[in-house]
Amino acid sequence: MQSSINSSDQPMEAPKQGLPVTIITGFLGSGKTTLLNHILTNQQGLKTAVLVNEFGEIGIDNELVVSTDENMVELNNGCICCTINSDLVDAVYKVMERQDNIDYLVVETTGLADPLPVALTFLGTELRDLTRLDSIVTLVDAANYSLDLFNSDAAFSQIAYGDVIVLNKTDLVNEADLDALEVKIRDIKEGARILRTTKSQVPLPLILSVGLFETDKYFDAADEHQHEHHDHSECAHDHDHDHHNHDHHHNHDDHSHHLENDGFTSVSFESDKPLSIRKFQYFLDNQLPENIFRAKGILWFDESPKRHIFHLCGKRFTLDDDQWKGEKKNQLVLIGQNLHKEELLSQIENCVFISSASKGQGFGQ
């Protein structure tokens, strides 16, 4: 709605001095992917590039896709999605070297990442003269967020360095709990700009081209994180050796690096055999540990021809139908604290469908 925007501010118009960059951060399951989809499908005359860790997370409508290559998706509304396979600087250059001029860049961090090293990449590398950091937008899951239960340095930093805090999923929480969560957020970030949203539906002029990032505030933080930022660079360099052939393992390793820093662990399961819906439902209802905070995956059930996209956050999960685009298989990642890996994997393995020909035990086992 252009009529609601003051023409003198023009908040959705890209400034000329350097490509403006917005960093989107937020803990696991907070709604970052939903916000990215919202940005991609509601452009206001800007050509936006989005840097993400995995395309699989972005539900881009088929009619929007113009063409794809290994690491990039072009959309017919002028947007571009590019994966961050090994190095953020390389991904930014890849986007900026394109023929068509990009007006805006949005970078999504992983759910377990401290956003400061990402910000410092734009402030302290050769990107400093080519880009301008506009703001850090932090999503908070109002229904599942607890600073006490999930005592995480990354989650703390995401709020501490956020210029705009998007308090998401407010429809699932009562007013008193929302007010209490806002008090907690302001304890970490005094004077925080907090936007309450449902399904990440925030007006884009409130988060893009807002000019809230103040470089001076981050120089002290940059000194404190000097060693951490160096380690972060080494991490990206190490992954470069195998990202060509092992994208899945690359992403898992990257998550694990951040997970271990915060006392979280992840468990990955892959199988080329289908699961039994009934057994998997039993696992979710009766065996899923309390200390699993997040799970996501692509699931194949013997009883269904569909590809199922699975997301679990807290106690809620969704299972969305999709069409298979390649070979059918199961890929599942569970993230939590103090997980018993072998026991978990055994329980999930027990969900694999056993055909009548090889059935050694009944469905109820």
N, C-alpha and C positions, 0 to 999 in steps of 0.2 A: 504493500500500500504506500505509494509515493506521496499521497496527499497528506499523510500523517508525519512526514519528515520535513523539518525546516530546511528550505533550500539553501540557507546560508551556511548550515553545518555540513550538509551532504555527507552523513555518516557512512553511507554505503559506497562512496566514491573513493577509489584507491588514490592515495597521495602519490606524488611524483618522486619523492626522494627515497629511492630504494623500494624493493618489493616488500609490501607489508606482510608480516607473518603473525598468525595466531597459533599458539600452542594449546591443544586440548588435552587435558590430563584428568585423572580421576581413578578411583580405586576400582577393583574388579566388579564388573556388573553394574556400574553406575549409569550407563547409558551413552557412552562415548560414540559407539557405532551408530546408534539411533540419531544422535546429534549430527554426525557426519552425513548421514543420509538426508537429514533435514536441510543441511547446508547445500548439498549437491542438487537437490530437487527444487530448491526455492531461491534460485539466483535472481539478483536484481541488476542485470546488465553487466555483471562482472564475469571475467573468465577466471575461474578458481582452480588451483591445483591442490590436491589433497595427498599428503604423504602418510601412508599407513603401514602397519607391520605385516598384515596379511589381507589379500583381497577377499578371502573366504568370509571374512567378517562383514564385508560391505554388501548389503542386499540391493544392488543396483538393478532397477527395472530393465528388462531386456530391451525394451523399445528405446531406452536412453543410450544404450551402448552403440557406438559407431564402429570402433575397431579395437582390437586388443593385440598386444605383443607380450613377451615373457613377463615384463615387470610393469606394464603400463596399460591402463584402460582409458580410451577416449570416449567422451560422451557428446551427444548431439547438442547439448546446451552450452558447450564451450568448456566444460569442466574436464579435468584430467585427474586420474588416480594413479599414483606411483607407489610401488612397494619399497620399503626401506629394507633391503636385503642384508647389507653388511655395514654401510657407512652413510650417515645422515648427510654429510657434505656432498658425497657423490650423488645421492638422490636429488638434492636441491639443484646441483649443476645439471643433472639430466633433464629436469623440468625447465630450467632457465635457458638451456641451449636449443629448445624447440623453436621452430619458425614462428608459430603464433605466439603473440605476447600474452603473458599471464599477468592478471591484475592483482591476484591475491593468492597467498599460500597458507594452507592450514596443515599443521603437523599433529598427528595423534601419537601420544606416548603409550607405552604398554601400561597395563593397569597397576603394575608393581614398581613403576619407575619414579624416581625423584625427578621432577621436571627441570630442576636447576641445571644439570649437565646439558640438557637439550637447549635451554636458553643460552648457556655459555657458548655453545657451538656457534650460535648466531652472533654473539657479542665478541668472541675471542679468536675467531678464525678469519680466513679470507672472505667469509660471507658477510662480515661486518659492513663492508663498503657496498655490498650488493643488495642487502636486505635491511628491513627496519622492523624490529620486534614490536608488535602492536600491543599484545596482551597475552596473558596466560589465563585460560578459562578452565576452571576446575569443576567437574561434576561430582556431586555427592549423592549417594543412594540414600534417600531419607528413610526408606523402609528397613534397610539392613545395616546402616552405618552405626558403628559403636567404637568410640575411641578407647573405651576400657577393654572391650573383648578382643579387638584386633589392634594390639599395640604395635603400630608399624611406623617406622621412621618415614617411609615413603608416603604413607597416607597423611602424616603430619606435614611433611614438606609440600605436598600437593595443595593443602589449604594455606600454609604459611606463605607460599610464593604465588598464590592465585590472585589475579587482579579482579576477576569476576567469579563468584561461587554460584554455580547453578545447582540449587537444591531440587533434585529430581525425584520423581515417583511420589509427589506430595499427595496424590489421591489415595495412597495406601496407608497414610498416617494421619492421626487426629491432630487437631490444631495445637493442643498442649505439648505433644511430643515434638512437633515441628518447632515450636517456640523454644523448647529446651535444647534442641539440636542447634538452632541458630545461636543460642547463648554459648554453647561449646565451641562453635566455629569462631565466634567473635573473641573468645578467650585466646584462641590461637592467632587469629588475624583481626586485630583491632580495626574497627571501621570498615570491615569487609562489605563489599557490594554483593548482596545475596539476592538471587532471582529464584523464585519458586516456580517449578515447572512440572508438567505431566508429560511423560513420553518425550522428553527433551525438546518440546515445542517452544522454543524461545525466539522472540523476534530477532532476526539477524542483526539489525542495527544496534542492538544492545550488546552484542559480543564481537562484531567485526568492525574494524576501523574505528575503535573507540579511543585509541591513543592513550591507554592507561599505563602502559609499561614505562617505568622510570628507570633508565639505565643506571643512574648513580646509586640507587638503593641496592643494586646487585653486585657492585664491585667488592664490597666487604665479604659478601657471601661467596663471591668467586674465589677470593683468597682462601677462605676456609675450606672450600671444596676442591682446591687445586689438585690434591692427590687423588681424590675420588674421581675427578674428571679425567685425570690421566689413566686411572684404572679402567674407566668407561671406554676410553679410546682403545686401550689394549684389548678389551673384551671384543669390540667390533672387529679389530684386526685379526684376532684369533679365529673368529667365525668365518672369516673370508675364505679360509682354506677349503671349507666343504659346503659353501652355500649353493654351489652350482648343482650338486647332485643330491643334497640332503636338506632341502628347504624345511621339511617338517622338523628334523632334528635340530636344525639351526635355531628355529623359533623356540623349541623346547629348551635348548641350552640357554638361550638369552633370558627366557623367563626364569630358569633355575638360578641364574646368576643373581638376579634381583631378589628372588624368593629367599635364598639362603641368607642374604643380608638382613632380612626381617624375620627370620625364624620360620618362614613358610616353606612347605615342600609341595612338589607336584608329582602326580602319578599319571603316567600315560599308558593307554591301552590301545592296541591296534589288532585287528583280526580280519581275515578275508572270508570269514564265515558269518552268517547272520545270527542275530540275537533272537531270543524268544521274548515277545512282548510281555508275556505273563511273568516270566522269570525276572526280567528287568524291572517290571513294576514292583515285584516283591523286594528286590534289592533296594529300590528307592524308598519303599514304605517301611521296611523292617531292618535293613542292614547299613544304610548310609550313615556314616559317623556324624555326630553333632559338630565335629570340628572341621568339616568340609565347608568352605565358605563359597566356593565357586566351582562350577564344572561347565564344560562346553564340549561339543563334539558333533560329528556327522555319524548318524546311526542307521544301520540296515537291519530291518526286522524280517524274519522269514514270512510273517503273516501279511506283509505289505510290499507292494511294488515301488513305493515312494522312497525318496531320500529324505531322512528326517534330521532337521537341525535342532540340536538339543542345547538348551541353556538352563543352568541352575544357579540361583543366587539366593543364599540363605536357605529358607525352606520352600521357596517357590521355584517351579521349573516350567519351561515351555518346550513344546515339541512341535515344530512347524514343518509342514509338508513341502517338498520340493521335488524337482525331477532330477534323476541321475544324469550326469554329464560325462561320466567316465565309468571305470569299473566299480562295482558295488563293494564296499568295505566299511568297517567300523573304525572310527578314530575318536577317542575320548580322552580328555585331560581333566583331572580333578585336582583342585588346589585347596590346601588347608594347613593346619598346624598339627604337629605331632601325629602324623598319619602312619599307620602300620601298612607299609607298601605291599608286602607279600600277601597279607590277609585280604587287602582290598582287591588286588589283582586276581586272587583266587575266587573271590566272590563274583567279580565281573566275568571271569572265565566260565563260571557256572551258569551264566546267563546265555551262553552260546546255545543255539538251537540244536537239538539232537534229533536227527531224522529217525523214522520208525525202523528203518533198515539197520541202524547201528545203535538203537536205543538200549542202553544198558541200565537205565534208571528212568523212572516216571517223571512227568512234568512237575509233580509236586515235590520232587526232591530238592 
